[in-house]
Amino acid sequence: MLLYQTFEKTIKDLKDKRSIVMAKVAQLEKKCEDEEKLHWSKVAQLHKHNQTAFDHFKALDERINFVATKVVHLGDQLEGVNLPRTRAAEAQLLMKYFSEFLDADKPLSHFFNDPFQIQAAADVIQKLYLIIQELPPSDKFSAASTRIHNKYNEIEGHLIDDFKKAYNHGDLEGMKNILKTLSHFKGYSDCINIFIEESQAELKMDPTIFEKVPPLCEKVNQTVFEVFAHPESVMDKFMLDVYQGKLQKYLSSQLSSKADMDRYMKELHSLYGRTVNLSSLLSVANYGSGTVALDKVTKSIFNFYLDTYTNDEKMHLKNRCETILARFYESKNHQKKNIQSSGLQELRRDIQTAITSRTNINLGISIENYGGETFLAQEVAINILQEFKVALKRCQILSSKNDVSDNAAKIFEMLVQYLCVEYINYAVELGLNAIPLPEPKTEPKYYFFNVVQQANSDFHLFEKLYNDSIHPLVVGTSRMGECQQRKREVFEMMESKLDVGLDRTLTSMVGWLKYILTTEQKKSDFKPEAEEGPLQMFSTACSKVVSYLKSWINLINAGLDGKNVDNVITEFAVRFHRVLYEHLQQFQYNSIGAMMVICDINEYRKCLKNLQIGLINELFNALHALCNLLVVVPDNIKQVCLGDELAGLDKSVLTSFIQLRSDYKSAKLAQHFK
């Protein structure tokens, strides 16, 4: 019950509160309505005042226009009256001064000689000068014409001198006034020339000229725009004069002589590059009217030198390459020879080989190895390539866009001639001729692997230069295919000659090993008469052959790289295997001799096994297995022949080896193959 009463009381209080709030809201709404009415009343009053002001302004504007029309009309009337009067006064004044010039005995008034009135006198004399141009030729006016002409030149000269003085004193306003006076005189252009000449007085003809021109142009540009009526044309003329004046004279002084062609080419490249950079800098600054194509101006002042650039470059490269090669050969005490590289030379070599294998007759072919000198040095190749690298940079800068690829192709052809033909190919030819004959009778020396190594190294440098410097200059042009074809031809020629040299070297190596086996191997090595076993673990011939094998394998490893090492060693081992196989077929073997040959083959196999080349291991494992047939008990021969290493061999090969046994007939070994 208490809660209910409390609730009713609260509701009553809220109703009372609401009544108070509503009364206050009604009071505020009434106040807002009153203020709104007052506001709209003020707006209406302001609008009325604004309309009144607008009407007054319109009426005033019409009045002003009316008065202005009257003033203009009155001004036109006054001008119509005043202009003839002014012209008449001016004509009267000119007639007065003209009369002074007509009377040759009467001196001119002080007006024409007063330095403080020189600009006014200039205006008068210029008009008189125009008048005498219109007068008919007559003796009556000839004297006056001469005096006016002389005074015209005199005043013009004074004004030009005053302009020069004003420039030297930095009096821009004075320069501007004089130029305004001279604008109708012929000497106006002389002032421009004087300004340009004086502005360049501080510009010296030395290497700093390229750094001094941009700030000078900035300074002159500011002055020109303050002084001259047509600053763009003056600035254009100034920049042209800088290029065709002092800059061109400086170029001529630096490029006057071609006695030192190396210095000349470096200077030409440097000066042209610096001039191009200067032109780019000035073009960005956009001085003058922008109509002066500084790149074309640059071409024009260099035309004399650029016209002969290609021939100069070729001559320079020729001299440099010949000098580098001459110094190199001189350091080796070598006189360059005319190498015979023909089928006839090859035929003489083959005939000499065939004859010396049977006799000691020599056909006159001398084998000269120059003490192991390869006549190849990386620094020589680097020097030549550096010359061409620099030349290609010059080519890119100094050649026109249409001639870049052609000139680059010509330089590339010279590179091929001097690096690949005159230098690398010559060394390879010497190396080919220094290779011992296929069947040497004295201990040979082999240096061709060194030639291969150095030739490959130099050719890699050549190819790098082509990719870095030549290809970018010819890519996308008709010259690209020609250069690539030429490079391919040179590579194939070089590869072919190196292959021939490697083939000859391997043939000679194997021939020397064959000679050792033939001369050092005794029949008694494999069929000793004594029953006791050999004291040595391998034969003397084997010892010598293994020694050569090891040294030559090291030589091949040092001279070649990559897959070439495995390919050449494999070919060498295959040829040696063939010689060794044929060599072993020449002997008969008893049990002790068979053990000796097995030991020999094992030594050869161990020497070659370290190379880890599958084919070589297979060949010598098979040969070792064949030699085992020489000691196998007759009853086990057939079983051994069916083993893994011999199963793939032809029956005739197995039979030929078994026939080498001394007990072949007595033990009736032939029956095991029936």
Secondary structure, 3 states (H helix, E strand, C coil): CHHHHHHHHHHHHHHHHHHHHHHHHHHHHHHHHHHHHHHHHHHHHHHHHHHHHHHHHHHHHHHHHHHHHHHHHHHHHHHHHHHHHHHHHHHHHHHHHHHHHHCCCCCCCHHHCCHHHHHHHHHHHHHHHHHHHHCCCCHHHHHHHHHHHHHHHHHHHHHHHHHHHHHHCCCHHHHHHHHHHHCCCCCHHHHHHHHHHHHCCCCCCCCCHHHHHHHHHHHHHHHHHHHCCCHHHHHHHHHHHHHHHHHHHHHHHHCCCCCCHHHHHHHHHHHHHHHHHHHHHHHHHCCCCCCCCHHHHHHHHHHHHHCCHHHHHHHHHHHHHHHHHHHHHHHCCCCCCCCCCCHHHHHHHHHHHHHHCCCCCCCCCCCCCHHHCCCCCHHHHHHHHHHHHHHHHHHHHHCCCCCHHHHHHHHHHHHHHHHHHHHHHHHHHHHHHCCCCCCCCCCCCCCHHHHHHHHHHHHHHHHHHHHHHHHHHHCCCHHHHHHHHHHHHHHHHHHHHHHHHHHHHHHHHHHHHHHHHHHHCCHHHHCCCCCCCCCCCCCHHHHHHHHHHHHHHHHHHHHCCCHHHHHHHHHHHHHHHHHHHHHHCCCCECHHHHHHHHHHHHHHHHHHHCCCCHHHHHHHHHHHHHHHCCCCCHHHHHHHHCCCCCCCCCHHHHHHHHCCECCCCCCCHHHHHC
